[in-house]
Each structure stands twice: as structure tokens, then as C-alpha cells.
Amino acid sequence: MKRPWFLGIVANKCRDASRSAWWSVLKVEPPETAALTADLAEAIDLRRALRRMGHDDRLVLVLRYFLDMPFEEIATTLGISTKAARSRVERAVHRLRPIVRVQGAAV
């Protein structure tokens, strides 16, 4: 029961940080492109696509696929029903697919 509560706090802090003025100033150096493999290139494309998504969509995708949380735990973390958590994840995946395809075609 402690994990959803903690992740709720983390999600709120991340949301606050992304709204601050410093967030737009911070820059991250891109990785060396000479040593990229196909898997690494796909991972980078996915991360770029995730950055283009809204906070709420990105949050549910990270909770589900990066932290491997079940829908019940996502629901508890976000304070929503399990059905709503499942719907949000499905909608976020639906929104992510075209972004990844466009980036893959542009490369």
C-alpha cells in the first residue's frame, strides 16, 4: 500500500518540476551515435516520442510499461478506478503509435 502513495508523491513532484522555469533551461547531451545499435536507436526513438506526449499520458505509460505496475496499482496511485486506469493506458498507447511511426519514417 505504501508504493502507490509514494509514486503519487513522485508524480506530483515531477509535474511541478516540469512546470518550473528551470525545466526549459536544462539540456541533456545526446548519446554517441557511432555506437548505436538497432535496439538502442529504437529505445531513443521511444523516449523522444514519450517526451512529445502530455504528462498524464506519459505517466500512465511509465507506470505500466517501465515500472511494470498492474492496473490496480496504477489506479490506486492516481486515485482513479481500475477501469479508468486501463482506459488511460490504452488511449496513451493509441496516441503514442503515430508519433513513433512518424519518427521512424523521418530517420
C-alpha positions as CSV (number, residue, x, y, z in Angstrom):
1,M,0.0,0.0,0.0
2,K,3.0,2.3,0.5
3,R,4.2,2.1,-3.1
4,P,1.1,3.8,-4.8
5,W,1.2,6.6,-2.1
6,F,4.9,7.2,-2.7
7,L,4.6,7.1,-6.5
8,G,1.7,9.6,-6.3
9,I,4.0,12.0,-4.5
10,V,6.7,11.4,-7.1
11,A,4.3,12.0,-9.9
12,N,3.1,15.3,-8.3
13,K,6.7,16.4,-7.8
14,C,7.6,15.6,-11.4
15,R,4.6,17.5,-12.6
16,D,5.6,20.5,-10.5
17,A,9.2,20.3,-11.8
18,S,8.2,20.1,-15.4
19,R,6.1,23.3,-14.9
20,S,9.0,25.3,-13.4
21,A,11.2,27.7,-15.4
22,W,14.3,25.6,-14.9
23,W,12.9,22.7,-16.7
24,S,13.1,24.5,-20.1
25,V,16.8,25.5,-19.3
26,L,18.1,22.0,-18.6
27,K,19.7,20.3,-21.6
28,V,20.7,16.6,-21.9
29,E,23.6,15.7,-24.3
30,P,22.6,13.1,-26.9
31,P,24.4,9.8,-26.8
32,E,27.2,9.0,-29.2
33,T,25.6,7.9,-32.5
34,A,28.6,5.9,-33.7
35,A,28.0,3.1,-31.3
36,L,24.2,2.9,-31.6
37,T,22.7,-0.5,-32.2
38,A,19.2,-1.0,-33.6
39,D,17.8,-1.7,-30.1
40,L,19.4,1.4,-28.7
41,A,18.1,3.5,-31.6
42,E,14.6,2.2,-31.1
43,A,14.8,3.0,-27.4
44,I,15.9,6.5,-28.1
45,D,13.1,7.0,-30.6
46,L,10.6,5.7,-28.0
47,R,12.0,8.1,-25.4
48,R,11.7,11.0,-27.8
49,A,8.2,10.1,-28.6
50,L,7.3,9.9,-24.9
51,R,8.7,13.4,-24.4
52,R,6.3,14.7,-27.1
53,M,3.3,13.3,-25.2
54,G,1.4,15.1,-22.4
55,H,2.3,14.5,-18.8
56,D,-0.7,12.3,-18.0
57,D,-0.2,10.0,-21.0
58,R,3.5,9.7,-20.3
59,L,2.8,9.0,-16.6
60,V,0.5,6.1,-17.2
61,L,2.8,4.6,-19.8
62,V,5.8,4.8,-17.5
63,L,3.8,3.3,-14.6
64,R,2.5,0.4,-16.7
65,Y,5.5,-0.5,-19.0
66,F,8.6,0.9,-17.3
67,L,7.6,0.1,-13.7
68,D,5.5,-2.9,-14.7
69,M,2.7,-1.9,-12.4
70,P,-0.7,-3.7,-12.6
71,F,-3.7,-1.7,-13.5
72,E,-5.0,-1.9,-9.9
73,E,-1.8,-0.3,-8.5
74,I,-1.9,2.4,-11.2
75,A,-5.5,3.1,-10.2
76,T,-4.5,3.4,-6.6
77,T,-1.5,5.6,-7.4
78,L,-3.5,8.0,-9.5
79,G,-6.7,7.9,-7.4
80,I,-8.9,6.6,-10.2
81,S,-10.8,3.3,-10.8
82,T,-9.1,0.3,-12.3
83,K,-11.2,0.6,-15.4
84,A,-10.2,4.2,-15.8
85,A,-6.5,3.2,-15.4
86,R,-6.9,0.6,-18.1
87,S,-8.6,3.1,-20.4
88,R,-6.0,5.8,-19.9
89,V,-3.2,3.3,-20.7
90,E,-5.0,2.2,-23.9
91,R,-5.6,5.7,-25.0
92,A,-2.0,6.7,-24.3
93,V,-0.7,3.8,-26.4
94,H,-3.1,4.7,-29.1
95,R,-1.7,8.3,-29.1
96,L,1.9,7.1,-28.9
97,R,1.8,4.8,-32.0
98,P,1.6,7.5,-34.7
99,I,4.3,9.6,-33.0
100,V,6.7,6.6,-33.1
101,R,5.8,5.8,-36.7
102,V,6.4,9.4,-37.8
103,Q,9.8,9.5,-36.1
104,G,10.8,6.1,-37.6
105,A,9.8,7.3,-41.1
106,A,11.8,10.5,-40.7
107,V,15.0,8.8,-39.8
